[in-house]
């Protein structure tokens, strides 16, 4: 089989690998779709990355081989892949929060070979059932960024009276836009890239703010009658955006942060002051990926609200063009980029 490897900072190649053989409790999935994530770009520019590891962690496909002891999937099943691997025995794993495994936390493209390949070897527990009416691309999304966005939106719990400001209109932010609209909220998107502002409107933003041309905090206050948004979803990882989120939020507002943006600056003029939390009695939350049990909830919401997560896809490539796809995605001027196999 073939897989994508990052061979150096900003460098990559497609390599041949032996077809994986499943051991006890393991499953081989023939990848039908793998999509590119912002954390892939962190890896692309990471000088300390394992240079022999297949990249990618957002994938879906068909089970093609199973090892001994497999009971929940069979050859021919359509599955999405949950990319975090846990021990299955610690308190967090037993509660469904594998991303917080305390014993043996692993990840596709982190320790194990990832989904940017023709086949992927995973544990049975990492296979999320994918109904026939959910595309492989959407399945790949649910296993990572769409699950992240849904889990964060559950924490914010917006409704028809809420105003949700979404900082960062990359795929994680765009999925948040779609889910916030599905929950009934008015949504304001913030970004500085024209293509992503357009995608924000396409995915459901009622208004967008271009932070290159407007004072973000002032604009959010003006759009909310001076009060500020009562819910803020921060997906960019920018410390400037984090500071602005605290400043713009309404009294008793809720802020959920999910964004990482590579090495963070610790300049004191950028770091947000948490004293703002006290003065406005804010609720500040972090959110990491999703518990596996949200898988069916996301599918239910997509069906009931007719959410088209593929509307954020701006580019599709075949596997032979995956290097071109990564380079384009690295430009920052795309929506979601997917690889169809």
Residue, then its C-alpha position, 0 to 999 in steps of 0.5 A: x500500500x502507499x502512504x504519505x510521509x512528512x520527510x522534513x520540515x515542509x517536505x513530504x513524499x508518498x512511500x510504499x508500505x507493507x499491507x497491514x495485517x490485523x492482530x487480535x482486536x485489530x481491524x484493517x480499513x480500506x480508506x475511501x476518504x481522508x481529509x486534511x486538518x490544521x494539525x497536519x500543518x503543525x506536523x508538516x512544520x515540526x522539526x521533531x516529527x517521526x519521519x517514518x510515520x504515515x500522516x493523517x487522522x481524519x478518515x473513513x472507509x470499508x473494513x477489509x480484514x479483521x483479527x481475532x476476537x472482533x465482535x462489533x464490525x465485520x468485513x464490508x462494514x462502512x466505518x469512520x475512524x476515531x483517531x484517539x486510541x486509549x487503553x480501554x480500561x482507565x476511568x476516562x476510557x471507561x466513561x467514553x472519554x478516550x481522549x483523556x486516557x491516563x494509561x496508554x493514549x495514542x493517536x493516528x499520525x501521532x504514534x500509529x500510522x495514520x489515514x493518509x494511505x490506502x489502508x489503515x490498521x486500527x483497533x476495533x474500538x476506533x471504528x465508528x459505524x457509518x450509515x449508508x446515508x452519511x458520506x465517507x467525507x462526513x464520516x471522516x469529519x465526525x471523527x475529528x474536527x466536526x466532533x470537536x465543534x459539536x462537543x464544544x457547542x454542547x458546552x456552550x448550549x446556545x438556543x434561539x435567543x443566543x448570539x454565537x460569535x465564532x472566531x476563526x472560520x477554518x473547518x473547525x470554526x465552520x462546523x461550529x457555525x453549522x451546529x450553532x445555526x442548527x441549535x437556533x442561534x444567530x451566528x457572527x463569524x470572524x476571520x481575516x481571509x476573504x475565502x473563509x469569510x465567504x464560506x462562513x456565510x455559506x455555512x450559516x453566518x448571519x454576519x461576518x467580521x473581517x478583522x483586517x478591516x474592523x476592530x473586532x471587539x467594537x464590531x461585535x458590540x455594535x452588532x449586538x446592541x452594545x451587549x456583546x455575544x453571549x456565546x463565543x466559540x474560539x477555534x483559531x488558537x490566536x492569543x489575540x483572538x482569545x483576548x478579544x473573546x474575553x473583551x467582547x463577551x456579554x456579561x455572564x457570557x460563555x466562551x469555549x476555546x478549542x484552537x491550537x495554533x502551533x507555538x504560542x507567543x507569550x508576549x504580555x501584550x497579547x496574553x489575555x487578562x483573566x481579570x475580565x472573567x471576574x468583572x463580567x462573571x464569564x464562564x470560560x471552557x476548553x473542549x478537546x475533540x469529543x467523547x465517542x458516544x457523541x457519534x450518533x448524536x452528531x449523525x442525528x443532528x445532521x439528519x434532522x437539520x439537513x446539515x451539509x458539512x461537505x458545503x465547506x469542501x473547496x477542493x477534492x483530490x485523488x491520492x496521487x495528488x495528495x502532496x499538491x493538496x497539502x501544499x494548497x491547504x498550507x496556503x490558508x486560502x481553502x476551506x476543507x480539503x479532502x482526498x478521495x480514494 
